[in-house]
Amino acid sequence: MTPQALYDALAFPTSCALGKRVFKKLFVESGALTAGDKRALSESALTITWQYTLKPTTIAVSAYRTEEYEYDEIAVIEMALANRRADSRLAEVVHRTIPYPVLLILADDDGLQLSAAPKRLSQSEQNQVVTAYLVSTSWLDGQIRTAIEDDFIDSLQLSKLPQSHFKALYDGWVQRIVALDCAELSGTFDIAPDRGSADRRAALNACRATEREARSLRARLRAEPNFARQLELNTQLKRLETHLRTQIAAL
């Protein structure tokens, strides 16, 4: 999938288009980058472009301000990559450095990855913003998408998102990214609007933990020479697989 295909699906009004180049030195000069961050930026990032800006003057959505949150605008940033070696680190760099909510698109010649990171005001430092957590899709590669990916992309369209204020809109994207991650296990793309993203993320993380435990158990089973012990491990594995199916059904 190409970034342009994604932007066509998002269907932002032309008033939101910006197309402004962001130079890597601005991230370096922020003072928030480690040596590893700087190396990743130098070796893996080609260009950074602020493609769209969503704010009350460009779209009919209100800002959202409380003692905990400050969502005055949303930036849609595209980073073109030379390679994917540091994709997770670079996503963290962008979300950590830019002080307002970002819908980030990492892209290369083969596909793209979306990420979002809800932010809140720091309770210890005045006028500072902290990232609560980061969610990202797997890489969406190739020109042919799965039915689940089609449902996901279709759900991102601006007109299908909550628009009471910018936090609701941004949380809608977070919900959809989490839903896609869940669909990789469940086989069904379900936004589940009545469930909080934090709850689904916790359930998804529990599934991933069970998957890791099952993989470890399979490895032990393959290496176990004792037949009686094999039977015991196999029973444990079957029990774990049943538990995983129950967890996935609850996603």
Buried (B, 14 or more C-beta within 10 A) or exposed (E): BBBEBBBEBBEBEEEBBBEEEBEBEEBBEEEEBEEEBBEBBEEBBEBBBBBBBBBEEBBEBBEBBEEEBBBEBBBBBBBBBEEBEBBBBBBBBBBBBBBBBBBBBBBBEEBBBBBBBBBBBEEEEEEEBBBEEBBBBEBBBEEEBEEBBEBBBEBBEBEEBBBEBBBBBBBBBBBBBBBBBBBBBBEEBEBBEEBBBEEBBEBBEBBBEBBEBBEEBBEBBEEBEEEEEBEEBBEBBEEBBEBBEEBBEEB
